[in-house]
């Protein structure tokens, strides 16, 4: 199964997040001959970067996530720094909402090595209604994205009786 990048929410966040954890082998080719060429994204992204981009694409506008949170969502616990590196490899402008991912302290990393992307991130977050202090501090507790990632069977089961 394949889908367009703007269809990430088609099955809802629970299904989309479940697909991120276990990548598949090959995407199916498009069967719509009259649509012309279109960019296909595998239903189960294969590379680390693709899994990061798919998870970040699920963050709704006006919400924030941390690099570590994205790493956990894709099953790469302890790889927060690698999530940051993957996002840094994105060409700008990008359809992936990379600006919604911040560090665990709730700050935009304002360093010279970011070559101005820290100021771009600040402006994009302000445009989404998220207040950003001049030093890059954000109200992470107020705007943190908390997706439901429990499998449907686990959510439906009642807790064991003790």
C-alpha positions as CSV (number, residue, x, y, z in Angstrom):
1,X,0.0,0.0,0.0
2,X,1.3,3.5,-0.8
3,X,0.0,6.9,-0.1
4,X,0.7,10.5,-0.8
5,X,2.6,12.6,1.8
6,X,-0.5,14.7,2.5
7,X,-2.4,11.4,3.3
8,X,-0.4,10.6,6.4
9,X,-3.5,11.1,8.6
10,X,-5.8,8.9,6.5
11,X,-5.9,6.0,8.9
12,X,-5.7,8.2,12.0
13,X,-2.6,8.8,14.3
14,X,-2.8,5.3,15.9
15,X,-2.4,3.4,12.6
16,X,0.2,5.9,11.3
17,X,2.3,5.6,14.4
18,X,2.1,1.8,14.3
19,X,3.4,1.7,10.7
20,X,6.5,3.7,11.8
21,X,7.8,1.0,14.1
22,X,8.3,-1.8,11.6
23,X,9.5,-0.8,8.1
24,X,8.5,-3.0,5.1
25,X,10.5,-4.1,2.2
26,X,9.2,-2.4,-1.0
27,X,6.5,0.1,-1.8
28,X,3.9,-0.9,-4.4
29,X,3.9,1.0,-7.7
30,X,1.1,3.4,-8.5
31,X,-1.8,1.9,-10.4
32,X,-3.3,5.2,-11.4
33,X,-2.0,5.6,-15.0
34,X,-4.0,8.8,-15.6
35,X,-2.6,10.7,-12.6
36,X,0.8,11.0,-14.1
37,X,4.0,10.8,-12.1
38,X,3.6,11.4,-8.4
39,X,5.9,11.1,-5.5
40,X,5.1,7.8,-3.6
41,X,5.9,7.4,0.0
42,X,6.0,3.8,1.2
43,X,3.3,2.9,3.7
44,X,6.1,1.6,5.9
45,X,9.1,3.9,5.5
46,X,12.4,2.1,5.3
47,X,15.2,4.4,6.2
48,X,15.7,6.1,9.6
49,X,15.3,9.5,8.0
50,X,12.1,8.5,6.3
51,X,10.7,7.2,9.6
52,X,11.7,10.5,11.3
53,X,10.0,12.6,8.6
54,X,6.8,10.4,8.7
55,X,6.6,10.8,12.5
56,X,7.2,14.5,12.4
57,X,4.6,14.9,9.7
58,X,2.0,13.7,12.3
59,X,2.6,16.6,14.7
60,X,-0.4,18.9,14.4
61,X,0.1,22.7,13.8
62,X,0.4,24.5,17.1
63,X,2.0,21.6,18.9
64,X,5.6,20.7,19.8
65,X,7.5,17.4,20.2
66,X,11.1,16.8,21.4
67,X,13.8,15.0,19.5
68,X,13.7,12.2,22.1
69,X,9.9,11.9,21.7
70,X,10.2,11.4,18.0
71,X,13.0,8.8,18.5
72,X,10.8,6.8,20.9
73,X,7.8,7.0,18.4
74,X,9.9,5.4,15.7
75,X,11.4,2.8,18.0
76,X,14.8,4.3,18.2
77,X,15.1,4.9,21.9
78,X,18.1,7.1,22.9
79,X,18.6,8.4,19.3
80,X,17.4,12.0,19.9
81,X,20.6,13.4,18.4
82,X,20.2,11.3,15.3
83,X,16.6,12.6,14.9
84,X,18.1,16.2,14.9
85,X,20.6,15.2,12.3
86,X,17.9,13.7,10.1
87,X,15.8,16.9,10.4
88,X,18.9,19.0,9.6
89,X,19.3,17.1,6.3
90,X,15.9,18.3,5.1
91,X,16.1,20.8,2.2
92,X,14.4,24.1,3.0
93,X,11.6,24.9,2.5
94,X,10.2,21.5,3.4
95,X,6.7,20.0,3.6
96,X,7.8,18.2,6.8
97,X,7.0,20.5,9.8
98,X,10.5,20.2,11.3
99,X,10.1,23.5,13.2
100,X,7.7,21.7,15.7
101,X,10.6,19.5,17.1
102,X,12.6,21.1,19.9
103,X,15.1,20.0,22.5
104,X,14.1,18.4,25.8
105,X,14.6,21.6,27.7
106,X,11.9,23.2,25.6
107,X,14.2,25.5,23.6
108,X,15.2,26.1,20.1
109,X,18.9,25.3,19.7
110,X,20.3,28.7,18.8
111,X,23.8,28.0,17.6
112,X,25.9,29.4,14.7
113,X,26.2,26.0,13.1
114,X,22.5,26.1,12.3
115,X,23.2,28.7,9.6
116,X,20.1,30.7,10.3
117,X,17.6,27.9,10.6
118,X,17.1,28.7,14.3
119,X,15.6,32.1,13.3
120,X,13.5,30.4,10.6
121,X,12.2,27.9,13.2
122,X,11.4,30.8,15.6
123,X,9.4,32.7,12.9
124,X,7.5,29.5,11.8
125,X,6.5,28.7,15.4
126,X,5.4,32.3,16.0
127,X,3.2,32.0,12.9
128,X,1.6,28.9,14.4
129,X,0.7,30.7,17.5
130,X,3.4,29.3,19.8
131,X,5.2,32.0,21.8
132,X,9.0,32.0,21.6
133,X,11.2,33.9,24.0
134,X,14.1,35.9,22.5
135,X,16.5,33.2,23.9
136,X,14.5,30.4,22.2
137,X,12.6,29.2,25.3
138,X,9.1,27.7,24.5
139,X,6.2,26.7,26.7
140,X,6.8,23.0,26.0
141,X,4.5,21.8,28.8
142,X,1.6,23.8,27.4
143,X,2.1,22.9,23.7
144,X,3.5,19.4,23.9
145,X,2.0,16.9,21.4
146,X,0.9,13.7,23.2
147,X,-0.2,11.1,20.6
148,X,-2.0,8.0,21.7
149,X,0.3,5.1,20.8
150,X,-1.3,2.2,22.5
151,X,-2.3,-0.7,20.2
152,X,-6.1,-1.1,19.9
153,X,-6.2,-4.4,21.8
154,X,-4.2,-3.1,24.8
155,X,-6.4,0.0,25.1
156,X,-9.5,-2.1,25.1
157,X,-8.3,-4.6,27.7
158,X,-9.2,-4.0,31.4
159,X,-6.4,-3.9,33.9
160,X,-5.7,-7.2,35.7
161,X,-7.6,-7.8,39.0
162,X,-5.4,-8.0,42.0
